[in-house]
Amino acid sequence: MKMMRSAAELATRFGAYLQTHLAENREEIEKVHHLFMGARDYTDVYEKCGMLGPKTVMGHCIHLTQREIDILATTKTRVAHCPTSNLFLGSGLMKLDKLLEVGIVVGLGSDVAAGPAEDGSARSSESI
């Protein structure tokens, strides 16, 4: 958490943007839970480190609880949705309507870890 707090402090000092992943798949959420047992949820880890705000962009955000959606909206944290990647990885579908409903700015992202290969077949991170 020290590194995450330092990143937040540097971003604030220099007016920089922060970008990271949030709630992309259930396995990731479970790992975060075991690493940060004192956190209410995955988003709380970033919140406690001071990483949420209008200059933070969270990639994916597929499996958010209503509390997490509300804190992203309150802090004006933005979301980059990567539909192609999430489709090919089988991560799930983003609750876009819920995010837009509370005023979260959502843009399209491109996560090159998964998606269509040049020949139209599926590509995974192992084939890159």
BELCOR-V480234 format. One record per pair of residues at least 4 apart in sequence whose ideal C-beta (glycine too) atoms are under 7 Angstrom apart, sorted by sequence separation. I is the first residue (numbers start at 1). GAP is how many residues later the second one is. D is the distance in whole Angstrom. If there is no record, write none. Layout:
BEGIN
i: [I I]
gap: [GAP GAP]
d: [D D]
END
This chain:
BEGIN
i: [1 2 3 4 5 6 7 8 9 10 24 26 27 28 29 30 31 32 33 40 43 44 45 52 64 66 67 68 69 70 71 82 83 84 85 95 96 97 100 116 117 123 11 39 46 47 51 64 72 86 99 117 123 10 11 23 39 46 86 100 116 117 11 99 116 115 36 39 114 8 32 96 114 7 114 113 29 32 81 61 23 52 58 22 52 79 22 56 57 58 59 53 54 56 60 52 53 57 59 41 47 53 62 43 52 79 81 89 41 60 85 88 41 78 79 80 81 82 88 43 81 82 85 43 62 63 69 73 78 80 82 85 62 69 73 85 60 64 73 84 62 70 72 84 18 61 69 29 88 22 24 18 22 23 26 17 18 19 20 21 22 23 24 20 21 22 23 17 19 23 8 23 8 8 5 7 11 4 5 4 1 59 59 25 24]
gap: [4 4 4 4 4 4 4 4 4 4 4 4 4 4 4 4 4 4 4 4 4 4 4 4 4 4 4 4 4 4 4 4 4 4 4 4 4 4 4 4 4 4 5 5 5 5 5 5 5 5 5 5 5 6 6 6 6 6 6 6 6 6 7 7 7 8 9 9 9 10 10 10 10 11 11 12 13 13 13 18 19 19 19 20 20 20 21 21 21 21 21 22 22 22 22 23 23 23 23 24 24 24 24 25 25 25 25 25 26 26 26 26 27 27 27 27 27 27 27 28 28 28 28 29 29 29 29 29 29 29 29 29 30 30 30 30 31 31 31 31 32 32 32 32 33 33 33 34 34 36 36 37 37 37 37 38 38 38 38 38 38 38 38 39 39 39 39 40 40 40 41 41 42 43 44 44 44 45 45 47 48 50 52 66 67]
d: [6 6 6 7 6 6 6 6 6 6 5 6 7 6 6 7 6 6 7 4 6 6 7 6 4 6 6 6 6 6 6 6 6 6 6 6 6 6 7 6 5 5 4 4 4 5 6 5 4 4 4 7 7 7 7 6 5 6 7 7 7 4 5 6 6 6 5 7 6 7 5 6 6 6 6 4 5 6 5 5 5 7 6 6 7 6 6 5 5 5 5 5 4 7 6 4 6 5 6 6 6 6 6 4 5 6 6 5 7 7 4 4 6 5 5 5 6 4 5 6 6 6 6 7 5 6 6 4 7 3 4 5 5 6 6 6 7 7 5 4 5 7 6 7 6 6 6 6 5 4 4 7 7 6 6 5 5 4 7 5 6 5 6 7 6 5 6 6 7 4 6 5 4 5 5 7 7 4 6 6 6 6 7 5 5]
END
